Amino acid sequence: MKPRPETAAEIVADAEARLFEAGVTLASLPARDLVPSTRVSAWRDTLMDLDDLLSITGDEIIRPPIPSAAKISRMDEALNWVAGIPAENHRRVVLLWMMINPISGRHRYSWRVIGSKMGISHVTAKGWFSAGLSAITKKNYT
């Protein structure tokens, strides 16, 4: 077990890493029993976007490994942190940032796309993310 972070920079880095891990874990969970209303024989266990499919090379594993129980527990804790962010716009930016491609480990949306989705500039989106992260660290790391 790694030691608890002590400095402000370590606390922010730890919280950001936990949110990133939660995003990857959530995206890696199998999508069982989520089927279309008609029978489809080629329905996959893991949901993938067109962007995910276009980024796959022949050497990559198409289906990410199913996360461990410990990762799922950490994901639940991190999602509870996000739910505790008081400002809805900050919470939405954090959730959009947490959308991670489980195969490549890259964010699905750039800051510009997040800003566009929220109707704000990418600089404002980054500021709202920082404010959301600040709310998380104040509540959960003190």
N, C-alpha and C positions, 0 to 999 in steps of 0.2 A: 504494500500500500504506500502510495507516495505521500509525502508530508503536506500538511495544509499550507496553502500559500500565505505569505506574510505581508509582502509589500503590495501597494495598490496596483502596480503593473502586473504582478504575479496573480493577483485576484482577478483582474479583468481578463488576463490571458487564460486562466483556468475556466472562468465562466464561459468565455467564447469557445474554448475547446469542448466543453461539455455540451453547449448548444449545437456545435458542429457534429459531434458524435451522435447526439439525439436525432439530428436530421438524417444522418446516414442510416441509423438504426430504423427509424420510422420508414424510410424509403426501401429498406431491405426486408421488411416484414412481408411474408407471403400474403397474397390477396385471395385466400381461399373463400369459397362460398359467395364470391362476388361475381356473379355470372349474368350475362344478358338474359332478357326475357325468353329468347329462343335458344334452342340447343346449338352450341357451337363446339365442334370437336377440337379446334385448335386454340381454345382459350388458354392463356398462360397463367402460371401461378403467381407471377410477379408483374405488376403493372409497369409499362414502359411508355414513355413519350416518344414521338417521332424524333426529337432531338437526341434521345438516348440511343435509338436504333441507328441513327446516322453517324454517331460518334464511335460505334463499336468497330474494332478491327478484328481480323481473323484470330488473333492470339488471345483476345480477352474472353473471360468467362461471361456468358450472357446473363446468367442468373447469379446474383450475389448470394453469399452464404447466409443462412438464417441466423439472426443474432442470438447470442446467449441470453439466458435469463437475467444475468447481471447487467448486460447492456440494456435490456428492456426496462429493468428497474431504474437504471440511471436516466434513460429516456423519459420515463414517467415523471421522475423528479424534475428534470429540466423543463418538461412541458408544463408542469405546475408552476415553475418559476415564471415562465412566459405568461401564463394565465394571471399571474399576480401583478403584471405591469399595469399601472393605473390608466395610462393614456392609450386609448384604442389605436391611434395612428402609430404610436411607437411599437405596440404589440404586433400590429400587422406587418410593419417593416421587418421586425425580428423574425416573424414566421416566414415571410418571403425569403429572407436571407438563409433560413434554415432548410430551404428546399435544396437538397443535395442529390446529385446523381450517385447512386450507390455503387455503380460500376467504375466510373472515372474518379469519384471523390471530389468532383467540381461542383460549384454552385450552379444551379439551373438558371438563375437570373443574375445579370450584372447589376451594378448599382444604377446604371442608366435605365435599365428595364424596370427595376424596382421603383425608381422615381417616376417613370412613365406610368406604371400601373397605379401609383398612388396620386398622380397628378401633381407631382412636385419635382424639383431638380434633384439630380443625383447627390449633390452636396447636402441638401436638406435631408434626403433619405439616410445618408451616412450619419448625420447629426441625430436624427430620430433613433437610429439603431444604437448609437452611443448613449442616448438618454434612456432607452430601454435596458441596455446592458447595465447602466448605472443604477437603475431601479432594482434590477436583479441582484447586483452585488451588495447594495445597501441592505436589502432585506434578508439575503441568504448567506452572507459572508461576515456578519457582525456578531 
